[in-house]
């Protein structure tokens, strides 16, 4: 399942290989892929055709790509994507065979590589939605999601103060998307490990949730954001380095078998990364463009 670092690598790949390109043809191969576009498949196709992606943004685990009209002015809408549990955004040559679970395809006016949405379980989805600030802001449906430590505007002091006010367990607070966006079970555990905020082995000895948040969380809250930022940044760097040149979408690695439990190595405390049983895509020559951009899990 793509976690926040994987989705961030997706965003960087889309910004490099899709932003600035104009959509020529849209194909929807499965209705569930656009079920969040309430106006229907035909409206989804019309909303994208002839529009240009201007950038790629992320909030939590959601991606959105603002759209511009043919004259270059903002359309006031954006393509919103969520990968769900098994979603993949692939940049493929038009001649490449269709994937078994291909759900949607976008071809571009430049005739180059196309963008494919592949999703085995169909829990992910695409939609064209209104975006705020005259087409340059975040779509309203995503506005409740807080920013995360990878965002340059993340305020550690404000986050620590908000965390201290929570009357709940620290980990549960870290999973609250209105407090810190994109947090998942794995990286919440790793951030807590990096901040040395471990819960007692004997649950019967646990203090009440409010006391844990007010005392246990407050004393280490200053280290929490820094530990969380390091835990999130390292997988992003590793995935980029694996693919060389930021070519990976979304994960940069393709395990040959189901994911194994995370392992720690000689990195600083709390650092976690994928096991090393990886099948790496071939690095293309500049004329070939990017490789298939995917995280493939069986």
Residue pairs with C-beta under 8 A, 6 or more apart in sequence:
1 85
1 86
1 184
1 297
2 10
2 61
2 83
2 87
2 250
2 251
2 295
3 61
3 182
3 184
3 186
3 187
3 235
4 60
4 61
4 148
4 150
4 182
4 183
4 184
4 187
4 232
5 187
5 232
5 233
5 235
5 236
5 239
6 235
6 239
6 250
6 251
6 252
6 295
7 58
7 61
7 62
7 63
7 83
7 182
7 250
8 58
8 150
8 232
8 236
9 236
9 239
9 240
9 246
9 248
9 249
9 250
9 251
9 252
10 58
10 63
10 83
10 89
10 249
10 250
10 293
11 56
11 57
11 58
11 63
12 56
12 240
12 246
13 89
13 91
13 246
13 247
13 248
13 249
13 250
13 290
13 293
14 53
14 56
14 63
14 65
14 89
14 249
15 55
15 56
16 246
16 290
17 91
17 113
17 249
17 289
17 290
17 293
18 53
18 56
18 65
18 91
18 115
19 53
19 54
19 55
19 56
19 65
20 52
20 53
20 54
21 52
21 53
21 108
21 109
21 110
21 112
22 50
22 51
22 52
22 70
22 108
22 109
22 110
23 48
23 49
23 50
23 51
23 52
23 53
23 106
23 107
23 108
23 109
24 49
24 50
24 107
24 108
24 109
25 49
25 105
25 106
25 107
26 44
26 45
26 48
26 49
26 104
26 105
26 106
26 107
27 104
27 105
27 106
27 107
28 34
28 41
28 44
28 45
28 103
28 104
29 102
29 103
29 104
29 105
30 103
30 104
30 122
31 41
32 103
32 122
32 125
33 103
33 104
33 117
33 119
33 122
33 124
33 125
33 126
34 41
34 44
34 104
34 125
34 126
34 127
35 125
36 80
36 125
36 126
36 127
37 43
37 44
37 47
37 126
37 127
37 128
38 127
43 128
44 126
44 127
44 128
47 67
47 77
47 128
48 67
48 79
48 106
48 128
50 69
50 70
51 67
51 68
51 69
51 70
51 75
51 77
52 67
52 68
52 69
52 70
52 72
53 65
53 66
53 67
53 68
53 79
54 65
54 66
54 67
54 68
54 74
55 65
55 66
56 63
56 64
56 65
57 63
57 64
57 65
57 66
57 138
58 64
59 138
59 142
59 145
59 147
59 181
59 182
60 142
60 145
60 146
60 148
60 177
60 181
60 182
61 82
61 83
61 182
61 184
62 80
62 81
62 82
62 142
62 145
63 80
63 81
63 82
64 78
64 79
64 80
64 81
64 129
64 131
64 138
64 139
64 142
65 78
65 79
65 81
66 74
66 75
66 77
66 78
66 131
66 135
66 136
67 74
67 75
67 77
67 78
67 79
67 128
67 135
68 74
68 75
69 75
74 134
74 135
74 136
75 135
76 130
76 131
76 134
76 135
77 128
77 129
77 130
77 131
77 135
78 128
78 129
78 131
78 135
78 139
79 126
79 127
79 128
80 126
80 127
80 128
80 129
80 139
80 141
80 142
81 87
81 89
81 117
81 124
81 125
81 126
82 124
82 125
83 89
83 119
83 124
83 250
84 119
84 121
84 122
84 123
84 124
84 125
85 121
85 123
85 124
86 101
86 119
86 120
86 121
86 123
86 124
86 297
87 117
87 118
87 119
87 123
87 124
87 125
88 116
88 117
88 118
88 119
88 249
88 250
88 293
88 294
88 295
88 296
89 115
89 116
89 117
89 118
89 249
89 250
89 293
89 294
90 99
90 115
90 116
90 117
90 118
90 249
90 292
90 293
90 294
91 113
91 114
91 115
91 116
91 249
91 289
91 290
91 292
91 293
92 113
92 114
92 116
92 292
93 113
93 114
93 289
94 107
94 111
94 113
94 114
96 292
99 116
99 118
100 120
101 118
101 119
101 120
102 116
102 117
102 118
103 117
103 118
103 119
103 122
104 116
104 117
104 126
105 114
105 115
105 116
105 117
106 114
106 115
106 116
107 114
108 114
108 115
112 289
113 289
113 290
117 124
117 126
118 294
119 125
129 139
129 140
129 141
130 139
130 140
131 137
131 138
131 139
132 138
132 139
132 140
132 143
144 177
144 178
145 177
145 178
145 181
145 182
146 177
146 178
146 179
146 180
146 181
147 153
147 154
147 180
147 181
148 154
148 180
148 181
148 182
148 183
148 232
149 180
149 225
149 228
149 229
149 232
149 233
150 229
150 232
150 233
150 236
154 225
154 229
156 222
156 225
156 226
159 179
159 180
159 221
159 225
160 221
160 222
160 224
160 225
162 179
163 170
163 173
163 179
163 213
163 217
163 218
163 221
163 224
164 213
164 214
164 217
164 218
164 221
166 173
166 176
166 179
166 213
166 217
167 209
167 210
167 213
167 214
168 209
168 210
168 213
169 199
169 209
169 212
169 213
170 192
170 197
170 212
170 213
170 216
170 217
170 224
171 188
171 189
171 192
171 199
172 209
173 179
173 213
173 217
174 180
174 183
174 188
174 191
174 192
174 228
175 183
175 184
175 185
175 188
176 183
177 183
180 228
186 262
186 272
187 228
187 231
187 232
187 272
190 231
190 262
190 270
190 271
190 272
191 224
191 227
191 228
191 231
191 232
191 270
192 198
192 224
192 227
193 227
193 269
193 270
194 223
194 227
194 228
194 230
194 231
194 268
194 269
194 270
194 271
195 220
195 223
195 224
195 227
195 228
195 270
196 220
196 223
196 269
197 216
197 217
197 220
197 224
199 206
200 206
206 212
207 215
207 216
217 224
227 270
230 268
230 270
230 271
231 270
231 271
231 272
234 267
234 271
234 273
235 272
235 273
235 274
238 252
238 273
238 274
239 248
239 251
239 252
239 253
240 246
240 248
240 252
242 248
242 252
242 253
242 278
242 280
243 252
243 280
243 281
243 283
243 291
244 283
245 283
247 283
247 284
247 290
247 291
247 293
248 293
249 290
249 293
249 294
250 293
250 294
250 295
251 294
251 295
252 295
253 274
253 278
253 280
253 295
254 278
254 279
254 280
254 281
254 294
254 295
254 296
255 274
255 275
255 277
255 278
255 279
255 296
255 297
255 298
256 277
256 278
256 279
257 277
257 298
258 297
258 298
259 274
259 275
259 297
260 275
260 277
262 272
262 273
262 274
262 275
263 272
263 273
263 275
264 271
264 272
265 271
265 273
267 273
281 291
281 292
282 291
283 291
284 290
284 291
